[in-house]
């Protein structure tokens, strides 16, 4: 089985001295959907920012499909930021979604396809900054998808979405045939989408294993500022 993401002994300290990651190691197979959970400040966002080289690796580089070079990693990994306002910078939705594909020489057809995928056909001339938070998140996701990544790194993708928006996003992600690493506090989404979960706390991997087994461990979850999701009280293993 092809390895899509390989992280070995990754540590990172911010310039102010705060240690964000400590000796983190894991792999993700191609096509796998993995949940990344943990309390606030656990290092989840920092870890995602290393996948395509936004933060430097240090002596232990991250490999994406075996590649360590930044150009190859950035081409393969699509990163959805936690705050969509950090990702939107063009006057119109069309320009924003087209920015990445234009740099990659992919043409405008992929832009139209991505907007249709997230339900924003007809929004091309609108300003991203006049949209709701949920609509902004969908524009960001369209911009990522239009670049045709092989790996999606998603940081809190369902935050600030209403129930219908969450259902639609989960249904959409379930059908995407790419490798996915999802950092989230939405543990019900993890149960529904991720066969495997990594629990991160204080920059270290605490547990890496089957989602239902990990999230059903109430003592473990509470020890790391989390709760067993309510959905598991009614979840049938098959």
C-alpha positions in Angstrom: 0.0 0.0 0.0 1.3 3.4 -1.0 2.3 5.8 1.9 0.8 9.2 1.3 2.0 11.0 4.4 5.1 10.1 6.4 6.2 12.1 9.5 9.2 11.0 11.5 10.4 12.4 14.7 9.1 15.9 13.9 9.6 18.5 16.6 8.9 22.2 16.3 9.4 25.2 18.6 7.9 28.6 17.8 10.2 31.7 17.9 8.8 32.7 21.3 10.2 29.4 22.7 6.9 27.5 22.9 7.3 23.9 22.1 4.4 22.9 19.8 5.5 19.4 18.6 7.7 16.8 20.2 9.0 13.8 18.3 5.8 13.2 16.3 5.8 10.2 14.0 3.1 8.6 12.0 2.1 7.5 8.5 -1.1 7.7 6.5 -1.8 5.4 3.6 -3.1 6.7 0.2 -6.9 7.0 0.3 -7.1 6.8 4.1 -9.2 9.3 6.1 -7.6 10.0 9.5 -9.0 12.2 12.3 -6.6 14.4 14.3 -8.1 15.3 17.7 -6.9 16.9 20.9 -7.6 19.9 23.2 -6.9 23.5 22.2 -3.2 24.1 22.0 -2.4 20.4 21.4 -0.4 21.2 18.2 -2.9 20.0 15.6 -2.8 23.2 13.4 1.0 23.3 13.7 1.2 19.8 12.5 -0.9 20.5 9.4 1.2 23.5 8.5 4.2 21.2 8.2 2.7 19.0 5.6 3.2 21.4 2.7 6.1 23.3 4.2 4.4 26.5 5.6 6.4 25.8 8.7 10.0 24.5 8.3 10.7 20.8 9.0 14.1 21.0 10.6 16.3 17.9 10.4 13.4 15.4 10.1 11.6 16.3 6.9 8.0 15.4 6.1 7.5 13.1 3.1 4.4 13.3 0.9 4.3 10.3 -1.5 8.0 9.9 -0.8 8.8 13.5 -1.7 10.5 16.0 0.7 10.9 18.9 -1.7 8.6 21.9 -1.0 7.4 22.3 -4.6 6.2 18.7 -4.8 4.6 18.7 -1.4 2.8 22.0 -2.0 1.5 20.6 -5.3 0.2 17.4 -3.6 -1.2 18.8 -0.3 -4.3 21.1 -0.2 -4.6 22.9 3.1 -7.8 24.3 4.4 -7.1 26.9 7.1 -9.2 27.1 10.3 -10.1 30.7 9.7 -11.3 31.3 6.1 -10.3 35.0 6.3 -6.7 33.9 6.4 -7.1 32.2 3.0 -9.2 34.7 1.1 -7.5 37.8 -0.5 -8.9 38.5 -4.0 -11.8 40.9 -4.9 -14.0 38.2 -6.3 -14.7 34.5 -5.7 -13.7 33.6 -9.2 -10.3 35.2 -8.8 -9.8 33.7 -5.4 -10.6 30.1 -6.5 -8.6 30.5 -9.7 -5.4 31.9 -8.1 -3.9 28.4 -7.4 -4.9 26.8 -10.7 -3.6 29.8 -12.6 -0.2 29.3 -10.9 -0.2 25.6 -11.8 -1.4 26.2 -15.4 -4.6 24.1 -14.9 -7.0 26.4 -16.7 -10.4 27.8 -15.7 -12.5 24.6 -16.2 -11.2 23.2 -12.9 -12.4 26.4 -11.2 -15.9 25.9 -12.5 -15.9 22.3 -11.5 -14.7 23.1 -7.9 -17.3 25.8 -7.5 -20.0 23.4 -8.6 -18.6 20.7 -6.2 -19.1 23.0 -3.2 -22.5 24.4 -4.4 -21.3 27.9 -5.3 -22.0 28.0 -9.1 -23.2 31.5 -9.9 -21.2 33.1 -7.1 -18.2 33.9 -9.3 -18.5 37.7 -9.3 -19.4 38.1 -5.7 -16.9 39.4 -3.1 -15.7 36.7 -0.6 -15.7 39.2 2.2 -19.5 39.8 1.9 -20.3 36.1 2.4 -21.4 34.2 5.5 -18.7 32.3 7.4 -19.9 29.0 6.1 -19.9 30.3 2.5 -16.4 31.7 2.9 -15.3 28.2 4.1 -16.8 26.7 0.9 -14.9 29.2 -1.2 -11.7 28.2 0.5 -12.4 24.5 -0.1 -13.2 25.2 -3.7 -9.8 27.0 -4.1 -8.1 23.9 -2.6 -10.0 21.4 -4.7 -9.4 23.3 -7.9 -5.6 22.7 -7.5 -6.3 18.9 -7.7 -4.4 17.9 -4.5 -3.8 14.2 -3.7 -3.9 15.0 0.1 -6.4 17.2 1.9 -5.3 18.7 5.3 -8.4 20.2 6.9 -8.3 22.4 10.0 -11.7 22.5 11.7 -13.7 22.2 8.5 -17.1 22.1 10.1 -16.6 25.0 12.6 -19.3 27.7 12.3 -21.4 25.7 9.9 -25.1 25.2 10.6 -26.4 21.6 10.8 -27.3 21.4 7.1 -23.9 22.8 6.2 -22.2 20.2 8.3 -24.2 17.3 6.8 -23.5 18.5 3.3 -19.7 18.9 4.0 -19.5 15.5 5.6 -21.3 13.9 2.7 -19.0 15.7 0.2 -15.8 14.7 2.0 -16.9 11.1 2.3 -17.1 10.9 -1.5 -13.7 12.5 -2.2 -11.2 9.8 -3.3 -8.2 11.5 -1.8 -6.1 11.1 1.3 -7.5 13.2 4.2 -6.1 14.3 7.5 -8.8 16.2 9.5 -8.0 18.2 12.6 -11.2 18.8 14.4 -13.2 19.1 17.6 -16.2 17.7 15.7 -15.9 14.2 17.1 -19.2 13.1 15.5 -17.7 13.8 12.1 -14.6 11.8 13.1 -16.8 8.8 13.9 -18.7 9.1 10.6 -15.7 9.7 8.3 -12.5 8.4 9.9 -11.7 4.8 10.4 -8.5 5.8 12.3 -7.8 8.6 14.8 -4.7 10.2 16.2 -4.9 11.9 19.6 -2.5 14.7 20.1 -1.8 16.6 23.3 0.9 19.0 24.3 2.7 18.3 21.0 2.9 14.6 21.4 0.9 11.7 20.0 -0.9 10.1 22.9 -2.8 7.4 21.0 -3.1 6.3 17.4 -5.7 3.7 16.5 -9.2 2.7 15.4 -11.6 5.5 15.8 -14.3 3.7 17.7 -11.9 2.1 20.1 -10.1 5.3 20.8 -13.2 7.6 21.2 -15.0 5.0 23.3 -12.2 5.1 25.9 -13.9 7.6 28.2 -11.1 7.7 30.7 -8.6 8.5 28.0 -10.8 11.2 26.4 -11.4 12.9 29.7 -7.7 12.8 30.6 -7.0 15.0 27.5 -9.8 17.5 27.7 -12.3 15.6 25.5 -15.5 13.8 25.8 -16.8 10.6 24.4 -19.1 11.8 21.5 -22.8 11.4 22.1 -23.2 9.6 18.7 -21.4 6.5 20.1 -24.2 5.9 22.6 -26.3 4.8 19.6 -23.6 3.7 17.1 -23.8 0.2 15.7 -20.4 -1.1 14.8 -21.7 -2.4 11.4 
